[in-house]
């Protein structure tokens, strides 16, 4: 007996040690990779630029190949054309900067006038003016020459009439540089940019020429055990990234054109420079447009004697940027680039710290590449979890976590977004009920104590109360849900057949037995989790016009069953999250039949793994009148019994493992 107790403990320690060593190895590997990126930035920056340019140019090369242009000619032609455009843009920028530098001295008088005007409005009236005068007096006092101490002989005391000696200025002149030195001074600043550009051109050409070979090597690194899946994933990732970068380039280019034209109409000098700068900086998330607006705003202050040019420039950016960001971009390629807002800020900080300003521009494209790889390569899935905009938890996990955290308000907010496109029954069956099944699993393995169970039960009750005003049917057309987590739940949850056609029953159509105040009794089977499910079933039934009340598991005990109020009850439903207690089900049904001899008893077993045959076996063993495997199916049975409408197809077909009626 003793070895049997110690062996699991040792095994657990071994697993924890292995997990710890794996985490340490991962951390060391991450440090090594980051160090390589930092110290090898002279090499990795051109490679990163080349990879991004290859994504942009690959569709153009593919189109030329479709019209039977040889790959080599297509690649070289597209690359040369792209860099010709880049060099032309750079030359235009240099011309604009030179012209602006020549014109800057003319704007000094305007700046002086505005500063003097600002001083005049504050002259002698503020604390700043008095502080300025005090600093001037202190400066004069510090500049005053120090007097000689008493008894010390100085040159001025011996020769009082001698002229004051002033220092003789000395000027050091360098010899005129030779022709070679002048050439070196001109060429040296250009060597590094030209070398980097040459490296980028070579890498782009080889990446486009050897695209399939590089893809195969990446497949080998990612894992070749499933070639079909890995190949499809990489092709899809490459296509998505190419479309994304091309679209971003087009949108940001149009943004720069609009800004340049607007500044030209306003009269801001060098509008072409600011338009190109705005297009480039807009690749920087969040702050790029702000940085792009700062330069023309400062120039407008310097150029215009008044303030009209400044406010017109400010209005231009305030109008154009939100329109592009919130109207055009969602129409063109969706609401976002696939990155979470926090990931965008973290990525910008990380890549800027590694590679400087060029890292800030490349932050979003590089992180998008990593996220796309994380979505398709299993070993890199953590990148999608860390930086992607998709929820890290599934909808049932989010629901369960909110219940554990005693935060039903947020869960209700997500549910309201979900209910814009799906029914209440779908939400309870596919999201909330699956979340409660997670809670039941934790309870079965002893991970939830009594206090946590009470928290979950109370949170579900509060959630149901918050959703009491919600209609059963969706309130709007598909595609109107904007919350990412709720949208994920809508995509994952399909409208089940049992939840699609449940009508809302009018009171006058109910049979005589169902005219009471609470004709439906929902009784929890064994646990507080069952009680939470019973609360949801009661709300779902009430949403369809059938008033229901909920009783806890203690209501079926031998001492409490006699005090159970069953006035006006036409049907009772026993709710179990799992099917692990058939004996308990049988005794509970027997007690309810004794208490309600004329009422029908429904066994609602909400175990997600139960099939139709197992459900029927449970119903027969418990001697219940009917059985259901979901909340929507149970509500379907209630509606059939309350209305007596045989025309309503409420009984599942034999091949559907959802509802079994006696």
VEXDREN-2710 file (C-alpha; in Angstrom, 1 decimal):
% VEXDREN-2710
k/r/px/py/pz
1/UNK/0.0/0.0/0.0
2/UNK/2.8/2.4/0.8
3/UNK/4.5/2.3/-2.7
4/UNK/1.1/2.9/-4.3
5/UNK/0.8/6.1/-2.4
6/UNK/4.3/7.4/-3.0
7/UNK/4.5/6.5/-6.7
8/UNK/1.9/9.1/-7.9
9/UNK/3.7/11.7/-5.8
10/UNK/7.0/10.9/-7.4
11/UNK/5.5/10.9/-10.9
12/UNK/3.9/14.3/-10.2
13/UNK/7.2/15.7/-9.1
14/UNK/8.9/14.3/-12.2
15/UNK/6.3/15.9/-14.5
16/UNK/6.6/19.3/-12.6
17/UNK/10.4/19.1/-13.0
18/UNK/10.1/18.4/-16.7
19/UNK/7.7/21.3/-17.1
20/UNK/10.0/23.6/-15.2
21/UNK/13.0/22.6/-17.3
22/UNK/11.0/23.1/-20.5
23/UNK/9.9/26.5/-19.4
24/UNK/13.6/27.4/-18.5
25/UNK/14.8/26.1/-21.9
26/UNK/12.1/28.2/-23.7
27/UNK/13.1/31.3/-21.8
28/UNK/16.7/30.8/-22.6
29/UNK/15.9/30.3/-26.3
30/UNK/13.8/33.5/-26.3
31/UNK/16.7/35.4/-24.8
32/UNK/19.1/34.0/-27.4
33/UNK/16.7/34.9/-30.3
34/UNK/16.1/38.5/-29.0
35/UNK/19.9/39.0/-28.5
36/UNK/20.5/37.8/-32.1
37/UNK/17.8/40.1/-33.4
38/UNK/19.4/43.1/-31.5
39/UNK/23.1/42.5/-32.2
40/UNK/22.5/41.2/-35.7
41/UNK/20.1/44.0/-36.7
42/UNK/22.4/45.1/-39.6
43/UNK/21.6/41.8/-41.2
44/UNK/18.1/41.1/-40.0
45/UNK/16.6/44.5/-40.9
46/UNK/17.3/44.1/-44.7
47/UNK/16.0/40.5/-44.5
48/UNK/12.8/41.6/-42.9
49/UNK/12.3/44.4/-45.4
50/UNK/13.0/42.0/-48.2
51/UNK/10.4/39.4/-46.9
52/UNK/7.8/42.1/-46.6
53/UNK/8.5/43.5/-50.0
54/UNK/8.3/39.9/-51.4
55/UNK/4.8/39.6/-50.0
56/UNK/3.8/42.8/-51.8
57/UNK/5.5/41.9/-55.1
58/UNK/4.6/38.2/-55.3
59/UNK/1.0/38.8/-56.7
60/UNK/2.5/41.0/-59.5
61/UNK/5.0/38.4/-60.4
62/UNK/2.3/35.7/-60.4
63/UNK/0.2/37.8/-62.8
64/UNK/3.1/38.3/-65.2
65/UNK/3.7/34.5/-65.1
66/UNK/0.0/33.9/-66.0
67/UNK/0.6/35.8/-69.3
68/UNK/3.6/33.5/-70.0
69/UNK/6.4/35.9/-68.9
70/UNK/9.4/33.8/-67.7
71/UNK/9.8/33.9/-63.9
72/UNK/13.3/35.3/-64.0
73/UNK/12.3/38.2/-66.2
74/UNK/9.1/38.8/-64.3
75/UNK/10.9/38.8/-60.9
76/UNK/13.7/41.1/-62.1
77/UNK/11.4/43.5/-63.9
78/UNK/9.0/43.8/-61.0
79/UNK/11.8/44.3/-58.4
80/UNK/13.5/47.0/-60.6
81/UNK/10.2/48.8/-61.2
82/UNK/9.4/48.7/-57.4
83/UNK/12.9/50.1/-56.4
84/UNK/12.7/52.7/-59.2
85/UNK/9.5/54.0/-57.7
86/UNK/11.1/53.9/-54.2
87/UNK/14.2/55.9/-55.5
88/UNK/12.0/58.4/-57.3
89/UNK/10.0/58.9/-54.1
90/UNK/13.2/59.3/-52.2
91/UNK/14.5/61.9/-54.7
92/UNK/11.2/63.8/-54.5
93/UNK/11.5/63.8/-50.7
94/UNK/15.0/65.1/-50.8
95/UNK/14.0/67.9/-53.2
96/UNK/11.1/68.9/-50.9
97/UNK/13.3/68.8/-47.8
98/UNK/15.9/71.0/-49.5
99/UNK/13.3/73.5/-50.5
100/UNK/11.8/73.6/-47.1
101/UNK/15.2/74.2/-45.5
102/UNK/15.8/77.2/-47.8
103/UNK/12.5/78.7/-46.9
104/UNK/12.7/78.2/-43.1
105/UNK/14.6/81.5/-42.5
106/UNK/11.7/83.5/-44.0
107/UNK/9.4/82.1/-41.3
108/UNK/11.5/83.3/-38.4
109/UNK/9.8/86.8/-38.3
110/UNK/6.3/85.2/-38.1
111/UNK/7.4/83.0/-35.2
112/UNK/8.9/86.1/-33.5
113/UNK/5.8/88.1/-33.9
114/UNK/3.6/85.3/-32.4
115/UNK/6.0/84.9/-29.5
116/UNK/6.0/88.6/-28.9
117/UNK/2.2/88.7/-29.2
118/UNK/2.0/86.0/-26.6
119/UNK/4.4/87.9/-24.3
120/UNK/2.4/91.1/-24.7
121/UNK/-0.7/89.4/-23.5
122/UNK/1.1/88.2/-20.4
123/UNK/3.4/91.2/-19.9
124/UNK/3.9/92.1/-16.2
125/UNK/0.8/90.4/-15.1
126/UNK/1.8/86.8/-14.4
127/UNK/4.1/84.8/-12.3
128/UNK/6.1/83.8/-15.4
129/UNK/7.0/87.4/-16.1
130/UNK/8.2/88.0/-12.5
131/UNK/10.2/84.7/-12.5
132/UNK/11.8/85.8/-15.8
133/UNK/12.9/89.1/-14.3
134/UNK/14.3/87.4/-11.3
135/UNK/16.3/85.0/-13.4
136/UNK/17.7/87.9/-15.4
137/UNK/18.9/89.7/-12.2
138/UNK/20.5/86.5/-10.9
139/UNK/22.3/86.1/-14.3
140/UNK/23.7/89.6/-14.1
141/UNK/24.9/89.1/-10.5
142/UNK/26.7/85.9/-11.5
143/UNK/28.3/87.5/-14.5
144/UNK/29.7/90.4/-12.4
145/UNK/33.5/90.2/-11.9
146/UNK/34.6/89.1/-8.4
147/UNK/36.3/91.9/-6.3
148/UNK/39.8/91.2/-5.0
149/UNK/40.1/90.4/-1.2
150/UNK/41.4/93.1/1.1
151/UNK/45.2/93.2/1.3
152/UNK/45.7/91.5/-2.1
153/UNK/47.7/93.4/-4.7
154/UNK/46.3/93.3/-8.3
155/UNK/47.5/94.8/-11.5
156/UNK/44.7/97.4/-11.5
157/UNK/45.8/98.6/-8.1
158/UNK/49.4/99.1/-9.1
159/UNK/48.7/100.6/-12.5
160/UNK/45.3/102.3/-12.2
161/UNK/45.7/104.1/-15.5
162/UNK/46.9/101.1/-17.5
163/UNK/44.5/100.0/-20.3
164/UNK/42.5/96.8/-19.7
165/UNK/44.0/93.8/-21.4
166/UNK/41.8/91.7/-23.6
167/UNK/42.5/88.2/-24.7
168/UNK/44.0/87.8/-28.2
169/UNK/41.8/85.6/-30.3
170/UNK/43.5/82.6/-31.9
171/UNK/42.1/80.9/-35.0
172/UNK/43.2/77.4/-36.0
173/UNK/42.9/76.7/-39.7
174/UNK/42.9/73.2/-41.3
175/UNK/44.6/72.8/-44.6
176/UNK/42.2/72.5/-47.6
177/UNK/41.1/68.9/-48.1
178/UNK/42.4/67.0/-51.1
179/UNK/40.2/65.7/-53.8
180/UNK/40.2/62.2/-52.4
181/UNK/39.3/63.5/-48.9
182/UNK/36.4/65.5/-50.4
183/UNK/35.2/62.4/-52.3
184/UNK/35.4/60.3/-49.2
185/UNK/33.3/62.8/-47.2
186/UNK/30.7/62.8/-49.9
187/UNK/30.6/59.0/-50.4
188/UNK/30.9/57.8/-46.7
189/UNK/27.4/58.7/-45.6
190/UNK/26.0/57.0/-48.7
191/UNK/27.9/53.7/-48.3
192/UNK/25.6/52.2/-45.6
193/UNK/22.2/53.1/-47.2
194/UNK/23.4/51.9/-50.6
195/UNK/24.8/48.6/-49.2
196/UNK/21.5/48.0/-47.3
197/UNK/19.5/48.7/-50.5
198/UNK/21.7/46.3/-52.5
199/UNK/21.2/43.6/-49.9
200/UNK/17.4/44.1/-49.9
201/UNK/17.3/43.9/-53.7
202/UNK/19.3/40.7/-53.8
203/UNK/17.2/39.1/-51.1
204/UNK/13.9/40.1/-52.7
205/UNK/15.0/38.6/-56.0
206/UNK/16.1/35.3/-54.5
207/UNK/13.0/35.0/-52.3
208/UNK/10.7/35.5/-55.3
209/UNK/12.8/33.2/-57.5
210/UNK/13.1/30.4/-54.8
211/UNK/9.7/30.8/-53.3
212/UNK/8.6/27.2/-53.5
213/UNK/12.0/26.0/-52.2
214/UNK/11.8/28.3/-49.2
215/UNK/8.2/27.1/-48.6
216/UNK/9.3/23.5/-48.6
217/UNK/12.1/24.2/-46.2
218/UNK/9.6/26.0/-43.9
219/UNK/7.3/23.0/-44.1
220/UNK/10.2/20.8/-43.1
221/UNK/10.9/23.0/-40.1
222/UNK/7.2/23.2/-39.1
223/UNK/6.6/19.5/-39.4
224/UNK/6.2/17.3/-42.5
225/UNK/3.9/14.7/-40.9
226/UNK/0.9/16.3/-42.5
227/UNK/2.0/17.8/-45.8
228/UNK/-1.4/18.6/-47.2
229/UNK/-2.5/20.6/-44.1
230/UNK/0.9/22.4/-43.7
231/UNK/1.1/23.3/-47.4
232/UNK/-2.5/24.6/-47.5
233/UNK/-1.9/26.6/-44.3
234/UNK/1.3/28.2/-45.7
235/UNK/-0.3/29.0/-49.0
236/UNK/-3.2/30.5/-47.3
237/UNK/-1.0/32.5/-44.9
238/UNK/1.1/33.8/-47.8
239/UNK/-2.0/34.8/-49.8
240/UNK/-3.6/36.6/-46.8
241/UNK/-0.4/38.5/-46.0
242/UNK/0.0/39.6/-49.6
243/UNK/-3.5/40.9/-49.8
244/UNK/-3.2/42.6/-46.4
245/UNK/0.0/44.4/-47.2
246/UNK/-1.1/45.4/-50.7
247/UNK/-4.4/46.7/-49.3
248/UNK/-2.6/48.6/-46.5
249/UNK/-0.2/50.1/-49.1
250/UNK/-3.1/51.2/-51.2
251/UNK/-5.1/52.6/-48.3
252/UNK/-2.2/54.4/-46.8
253/UNK/-1.1/55.7/-50.2
254/UNK/-4.6/57.2/-50.8
255/UNK/-4.5/58.7/-47.3
256/UNK/-1.2/60.4/-48.2
257/UNK/-2.6/61.7/-51.5
258/UNK/-5.6/63.2/-49.7
259/UNK/-3.4/64.8/-47.0
260/UNK/-1.0/66.2/-49.6
261/UNK/-3.8/67.7/-51.7
262/UNK/-5.5/69.1/-48.6
263/UNK/-2.3/70.8/-47.4
264/UNK/-1.7/72.1/-50.9
265/UNK/-5.2/73.7/-51.0
266/UNK/-4.7/75.1/-47.5
267/UNK/-1.3/76.6/-48.5
268/UNK/1.1/74.7/-46.2
269/UNK/4.5/74.6/-47.8
270/UNK/6.0/71.3/-49.2
271/UNK/2.6/69.4/-49.3
272/UNK/4.2/66.5/-51.2
273/UNK/6.7/65.9/-48.4
274/UNK/3.9/65.8/-45.7
275/UNK/1.7/63.6/-47.9
276/UNK/4.5/61.0/-48.4
277/UNK/5.4/61.2/-44.7
278/UNK/1.7/60.7/-43.7
279/UNK/1.4/57.7/-45.9
280/UNK/4.6/56.1/-44.5
281/UNK/3.9/57.0/-40.8
282/UNK/0.4/55.5/-41.1
283/UNK/1.9/52.1/-41.0
284/UNK/2.8/52.9/-37.4
285/UNK/-0.4/52.0/-35.4
286/UNK/-2.2/54.6/-33.3
287/UNK/0.5/57.2/-33.1
288/UNK/1.6/57.3/-36.8
289/UNK/-1.1/59.8/-37.9
290/UNK/-0.5/62.0/-34.9
291/UNK/3.3/62.2/-35.6
292/UNK/2.5/62.9/-39.3
293/UNK/0.1/65.7/-38.3
294/UNK/2.6/67.3/-35.9
295/UNK/5.0/68.6/-38.6
296/UNK/2.5/70.4/-40.9
297/UNK/0.8/71.8/-37.8
298/UNK/4.1/73.3/-36.6
299/UNK/4.8/74.6/-40.1
300/UNK/1.4/76.2/-40.3
301/UNK/2.0/78.1/-37.1
302/UNK/5.3/79.4/-38.5
303/UNK/4.0/80.4/-41.9
304/UNK/0.6/82.0/-41.2
305/UNK/0.6/85.3/-39.2
306/UNK/-2.8/84.3/-38.0
307/UNK/-4.2/80.9/-36.8
308/UNK/-6.5/80.0/-39.7
309/UNK/-4.0/77.7/-41.5
310/UNK/-3.3/75.9/-38.2
311/UNK/-6.9/75.1/-37.6
312/UNK/-7.6/74.2/-41.2
313/UNK/-4.7/71.7/-41.1
314/UNK/-5.9/70.3/-37.8
315/UNK/-9.4/69.9/-39.2
316/UNK/-8.0/68.1/-42.2
317/UNK/-6.3/65.4/-40.1
318/UNK/-9.2/65.2/-37.6
319/UNK/-11.6/64.4/-40.5
320/UNK/-9.6/62.3/-42.8
321/UNK/-7.9/59.9/-40.3
322/UNK/-11.1/58.7/-38.5
323/UNK/-12.8/58.3/-41.9
324/UNK/-10.1/56.1/-43.2
325/UNK/-9.6/54.2/-40.0
326/UNK/-13.3/53.6/-39.1
327/UNK/-15.1/53.6/-42.5
328/UNK/-12.8/52.7/-45.3
329/UNK/-10.5/50.2/-43.7
330/UNK/-13.4/48.1/-42.2
331/UNK/-15.0/48.1/-45.7
332/UNK/-11.8/47.0/-47.4
333/UNK/-10.2/44.4/-45.2
334/UNK/-12.2/44.1/-42.0
335/UNK/-12.2/45.7/-38.6
336/UNK/-8.5/45.1/-37.8
337/UNK/-5.3/43.5/-38.9
338/UNK/-5.9/40.5/-36.7
339/UNK/-3.9/41.9/-33.8
340/UNK/-5.2/42.8/-30.4
341/UNK/-4.8/46.5/-29.4
342/UNK/-2.4/45.6/-26.6
343/UNK/-0.3/43.4/-28.9
344/UNK/0.0/46.3/-31.3
345/UNK/1.4/48.6/-28.6
346/UNK/3.7/45.8/-27.2
347/UNK/4.9/45.0/-30.7
348/UNK/5.7/48.6/-31.5
349/UNK/7.6/49.0/-28.3
350/UNK/9.5/45.7/-28.8
351/UNK/10.6/46.3/-32.4
352/UNK/11.5/49.9/-31.8
353/UNK/13.7/48.9/-28.9
354/UNK/15.4/46.3/-31.1
355/UNK/15.7/48.1/-34.5
356/UNK/15.0/51.8/-33.8
357/UNK/12.7/53.9/-36.1
358/UNK/12.7/51.2/-38.8
359/UNK/11.4/48.7/-36.2
360/UNK/8.5/51.1/-35.4
361/UNK/7.4/51.1/-39.1
362/UNK/7.9/47.3/-39.4
363/UNK/6.2/46.4/-36.0
364/UNK/2.7/45.8/-37.3
365/UNK/3.7/43.8/-40.5
366/UNK/6.2/41.7/-38.7
367/UNK/3.7/40.9/-35.9
368/UNK/1.0/40.1/-38.4
369/UNK/3.3/37.6/-40.0
370/UNK/4.0/35.9/-36.6
371/UNK/0.3/35.8/-35.8
372/UNK/-0.6/34.2/-39.2
373/UNK/2.1/31.6/-38.7
374/UNK/0.7/31.0/-35.2
375/UNK/-2.7/30.3/-36.6
376/UNK/-1.5/27.7/-39.0
377/UNK/1.6/26.1/-37.4
378/UNK/0.8/24.1/-34.3
379/UNK/4.2/24.7/-32.7
380/UNK/3.8/28.5/-33.0
381/UNK/0.2/28.6/-31.7
382/UNK/1.3/30.6/-28.7
383/UNK/2.0/33.6/-31.0
384/UNK/-1.7/33.7/-32.0
385/UNK/-2.8/33.4/-28.4
386/UNK/-0.5/36.2/-27.2
387/UNK/-0.9/38.7/-30.1
388/UNK/-4.0/37.7/-32.1
389/UNK/-7.4/39.4/-31.7
390/UNK/-9.3/36.2/-31.4
391/UNK/-10.5/35.4/-27.8
392/UNK/-8.0/33.3/-25.9
393/UNK/-10.8/31.3/-24.3
394/UNK/-13.8/29.6/-25.9
395/UNK/-17.2/31.0/-25.2
396/UNK/-18.1/28.4/-22.6
397/UNK/-14.8/28.9/-20.9
398/UNK/-15.3/32.7/-20.8
399/UNK/-18.8/32.1/-19.3
400/UNK/-17.5/29.7/-16.7
401/UNK/-14.6/32.1/-15.8
402/UNK/-17.0/35.0/-15.4
403/UNK/-19.2/32.9/-13.1
404/UNK/-16.2/31.9/-11.0
405/UNK/-15.1/35.5/-10.8
406/UNK/-18.6/36.5/-9.6
407/UNK/-18.9/38.9/-12.6
408/UNK/-22.3/38.1/-14.2
409/UNK/-22.6/41.7/-15.4
410/UNK/-19.9/41.2/-18.1
411/UNK/-21.3/37.8/-19.0
412/UNK/-24.7/39.4/-19.5
413/UNK/-23.2/42.1/-21.7
414/UNK/-21.6/39.4/-23.9
415/UNK/-24.9/37.5/-23.9
416/UNK/-26.8/40.5/-25.1
417/UNK/-24.4/40.9/-28.0
418/UNK/-24.8/37.2/-28.8
419/UNK/-28.6/37.4/-28.7
420/UNK/-28.5/40.0/-31.5
421/UNK/-28.0/37.1/-33.9
422/UNK/-28.9/33.9/-32.1
423/UNK/-31.8/32.8/-29.9
424/UNK/-31.9/32.5/-26.1
425/UNK/-32.1/28.8/-26.4
426/UNK/-29.0/28.6/-28.4
427/UNK/-27.1/30.7/-25.9
428/UNK/-28.2/28.6/-23.0
429/UNK/-27.5/25.3/-24.7
430/UNK/-24.3/26.1/-26.6
431/UNK/-22.6/28.6/-24.3
432/UNK/-24.0/28.7/-20.7
433/UNK/-24.8/25.0/-20.4
434/UNK/-21.4/24.0/-21.7
435/UNK/-19.8/26.3/-19.2
436/UNK/-21.8/24.6/-16.4
437/UNK/-20.5/21.3/-17.7
438/UNK/-17.0/22.6/-17.1
439/UNK/-18.0/23.5/-13.6
440/UNK/-19.4/20.0/-13.1
441/UNK/-16.2/18.4/-14.3
442/UNK/-14.2/20.5/-11.8
443/UNK/-16.7/19.5/-9.1
444/UNK/-16.3/15.8/-9.9
445/UNK/-12.5/16.0/-9.5
446/UNK/-12.8/18.0/-6.3
447/UNK/-11.5/21.3/-7.7
448/UNK/-14.5/23.3/-6.6
449/UNK/-15.3/23.7/-3.0
450/UNK/-18.7/24.6/-1.5
451/UNK/-18.1/28.3/-1.5
452/UNK/-17.2/28.4/-5.1
453/UNK/-20.2/26.3/-6.0
454/UNK/-22.4/28.9/-4.3
455/UNK/-20.7/31.7/-6.2
456/UNK/-21.4/30.0/-9.5
457/UNK/-25.0/29.3/-8.6
458/UNK/-25.6/32.9/-7.5
459/UNK/-23.8/34.3/-10.5
460/UNK/-26.0/32.3/-12.9
461/UNK/-29.1/33.5/-11.0
462/UNK/-28.0/37.1/-11.4
463/UNK/-27.2/36.6/-15.1
464/UNK/-30.7/35.1/-15.7
465/UNK/-32.2/38.1/-13.9
466/UNK/-30.2/40.5/-16.1
467/UNK/-31.4/38.7/-19.2
468/UNK/-35.1/38.6/-18.1
469/UNK/-36.0/41.4/-20.5
470/UNK/-34.4/39.7/-23.5
471/UNK/-36.7/38.3/-26.2
472/UNK/-36.3/34.7/-27.3
473/UNK/-35.6/35.5/-31.0
474/UNK/-32.6/37.5/-32.3
475/UNK/-33.2/41.3/-32.2
476/UNK/-31.3/42.2/-35.4
477/UNK/-29.9/40.9/-38.6
478/UNK/-26.8/38.7/-38.8
479/UNK/-23.4/40.5/-38.8
480/UNK/-24.4/43.2/-36.3
481/UNK/-22.5/41.8/-33.3
482/UNK/-19.3/43.9/-32.8
483/UNK/-17.8/42.5/-29.7
484/UNK/-14.9/40.1/-30.5
485/UNK/-15.8/37.5/-27.9
486/UNK/-19.5/37.6/-28.8
487/UNK/-18.7/37.4/-32.5
488/UNK/-16.5/34.3/-31.8
489/UNK/-19.4/32.7/-29.9
490/UNK/-21.8/33.5/-32.8
491/UNK/-19.4/31.9/-35.3
492/UNK/-18.9/28.8/-33.2
493/UNK/-22.6/28.3/-32.3
494/UNK/-25.0/27.1/-35.0
495/UNK/-28.7/27.6/-34.6
496/UNK/-30.0/24.1/-33.6
497/UNK/-33.2/22.8/-35.1
498/UNK/-34.8/22.5/-31.6
499/UNK/-34.1/26.2/-30.9
500/UNK/-35.2/27.6/-34.3
501/UNK/-38.9/27.0/-34.2
502/UNK/-39.9/27.4/-30.6
503/UNK/-42.9/29.8/-30.5
504/UNK/-43.9/32.1/-27.7
505/UNK/-47.2/30.8/-26.3
506/UNK/-50.0/33.2/-25.5
507/UNK/-51.8/32.6/-22.2
508/UNK/-55.2/32.1/-23.8
509/UNK/-53.9/29.2/-25.9
510/UNK/-52.8/27.2/-22.8
511/UNK/-54.8/24.2/-21.7
512/UNK/-56.8/24.2/-18.5
513/UNK/-54.1/22.5/-16.5
514/UNK/-51.5/25.1/-17.4
515/UNK/-53.6/28.2/-16.4
516/UNK/-52.0/28.3/-12.9
517/UNK/-49.5/30.8/-11.6
518/UNK/-46.6/28.4/-12.0
519/UNK/-47.7/25.4/-14.0
520/UNK/-44.1/24.3/-14.5
521/UNK/-41.8/23.1/-11.7
522/UNK/-38.0/22.9/-12.3
523/UNK/-36.2/20.8/-9.7
524/UNK/-32.5/20.6/-9.4
525/UNK/-31.2/17.0/-9.3
526/UNK/-28.3/16.8/-6.9
527/UNK/-25.9/19.7/-6.9
528/UNK/-25.8/23.5/-7.0
529/UNK/-24.7/23.3/-10.7
530/UNK/-28.0/21.4/-11.4
531/UNK/-29.8/24.3/-9.7
532/UNK/-28.1/26.8/-11.9
533/UNK/-29.2/24.8/-15.0
534/UNK/-32.7/24.6/-13.6
535/UNK/-32.7/28.4/-13.2
536/UNK/-31.8/28.8/-16.9
537/UNK/-34.5/26.3/-18.0
538/UNK/-37.1/28.2/-15.9
539/UNK/-36.1/31.5/-17.7
540/UNK/-36.2/29.9/-21.1
541/UNK/-39.7/28.5/-20.4
542/UNK/-40.9/31.8/-19.1
543/UNK/-39.5/33.5/-22.3
544/UNK/-41.9/31.2/-24.3
545/UNK/-44.9/32.1/-22.2
546/UNK/-44.8/29.2/-19.6
547/UNK/-44.3/30.5/-16.1
548/UNK/-42.0/28.3/-14.0
549/UNK/-40.5/28.2/-10.6
550/UNK/-37.2/26.6/-9.4
551/UNK/-36.6/24.3/-6.4
552/UNK/-33.2/23.4/-5.0
553/UNK/-31.9/19.8/-4.6
554/UNK/-32.9/19.8/-1.0
555/UNK/-36.5/20.0/-2.0
556/UNK/-36.6/16.3/-2.8
557/UNK/-35.3/15.1/0.5
558/UNK/-37.5/12.8/2.6
559/UNK/-38.1/15.7/5.1
560/UNK/-38.7/18.5/2.6
561/UNK/-40.8/16.7/0.0
562/UNK/-43.9/17.0/2.2
563/UNK/-43.4/20.8/2.4
564/UNK/-43.0/21.3/-1.3
565/UNK/-45.6/23.6/-2.7
566/UNK/-47.1/22.0/-5.8
567/UNK/-50.2/24.1/-6.2
568/UNK/-51.1/24.5/-9.9
569/UNK/-48.2/22.4/-11.1
570/UNK/-49.0/20.6/-14.4
571/UNK/-45.5/19.3/-15.2
572/UNK/-42.3/18.8/-13.2
573/UNK/-38.8/18.6/-14.7
574/UNK/-35.8/17.0/-13.0
575/UNK/-32.5/18.6/-14.2
576/UNK/-29.2/16.8/-14.1
577/UNK/-26.0/18.1/-15.6
578/UNK/-24.5/14.5/-15.9
579/UNK/-25.9/11.0/-16.1
580/UNK/-23.7/9.5/-13.3
581/UNK/-26.5/8.8/-10.9
582/UNK/-29.3/6.7/-12.4
583/UNK/-30.4/5.5/-8.9
584/UNK/-30.8/9.0/-7.7
585/UNK/-32.8/9.8/-10.8
586/UNK/-35.1/6.9/-10.1
587/UNK/-35.7/7.8/-6.4
588/UNK/-36.3/11.5/-7.3
589/UNK/-38.9/10.6/-10.0
590/UNK/-40.6/8.3/-7.6
591/UNK/-40.9/11.0/-4.9
592/UNK/-42.2/13.5/-7.4
593/UNK/-44.9/11.0/-8.7
594/UNK/-46.0/10.5/-5.1
595/UNK/-46.2/14.3/-4.6
596/UNK/-47.7/15.0/-8.1
597/UNK/-49.7/12.0/-9.1
598/UNK/-51.5/13.8/-12.0
599/UNK/-48.5/15.8/-13.3
600/UNK/-46.1/14.6/-16.0
601/UNK/-42.5/14.1/-15.0
602/UNK/-39.7/15.0/-17.4
603/UNK/-36.1/13.9/-17.0
604/UNK/-33.7/16.5/-18.3
605/UNK/-30.2/15.0/-18.6
606/UNK/-27.8/17.7/-19.9
607/UNK/-24.7/15.5/-20.3
608/UNK/-23.3/16.6/-23.7
609/UNK/-22.0/13.1/-24.5
610/UNK/-25.3/11.2/-24.1
611/UNK/-26.9/9.7/-27.1
612/UNK/-30.5/8.9/-27.9
613/UNK/-30.3/5.2/-26.8
614/UNK/-28.6/6.1/-23.5
615/UNK/-31.2/8.8/-22.8
616/UNK/-34.0/6.4/-23.5
617/UNK/-32.5/3.9/-21.1
618/UNK/-32.3/6.5/-18.4
619/UNK/-35.9/7.5/-18.9
620/UNK/-37.1/3.9/-18.7
621/UNK/-35.0/3.1/-15.7
622/UNK/-36.2/6.2/-13.9
623/UNK/-39.8/5.6/-15.1
624/UNK/-40.2/9.2/-16.2
625/UNK/-42.8/10.3/-18.7
626/UNK/-40.4/12.0/-21.0
627/UNK/-36.7/12.9/-21.3
628/UNK/-34.7/15.7/-22.9
629/UNK/-31.0/16.2/-23.6
630/UNK/-31.0/20.0/-23.9
631/UNK/-32.8/23.0/-22.5
632/UNK/-34.3/23.8/-25.8
633/UNK/-35.7/20.3/-26.2
634/UNK/-37.1/20.4/-22.7
635/UNK/-38.9/23.7/-23.5
636/UNK/-40.2/22.1/-26.7
637/UNK/-41.8/19.4/-24.6
638/UNK/-43.3/21.9/-22.3
639/UNK/-44.9/23.9/-25.2
640/UNK/-46.3/20.7/-26.6
641/UNK/-47.9/19.7/-23.3
642/UNK/-49.2/23.1/-22.5
643/UNK/-50.9/23.7/-25.9
644/UNK/-51.9/20.2/-26.7
645/UNK/-51.0/20.9/-30.3
646/UNK/-50.2/17.6/-32.0
647/UNK/-49.6/19.5/-35.2
648/UNK/-46.5/20.9/-33.5
649/UNK/-43.6/18.6/-34.2
650/UNK/-42.2/18.5/-30.7
651/UNK/-41.0/14.8/-30.6
652/UNK/-37.6/14.2/-32.0
653/UNK/-37.1/11.9/-34.9
654/UNK/-35.7/8.5/-34.1
655/UNK/-32.2/9.4/-35.5
656/UNK/-32.0/12.6/-33.5
657/UNK/-30.3/12.2/-30.1
658/UNK/-31.9/15.3/-28.6
659/UNK/-35.4/14.5/-27.2
660/UNK/-37.1/11.3/-26.3
661/UNK/-40.8/11.4/-25.4
662/UNK/-42.8/8.6/-23.9
END
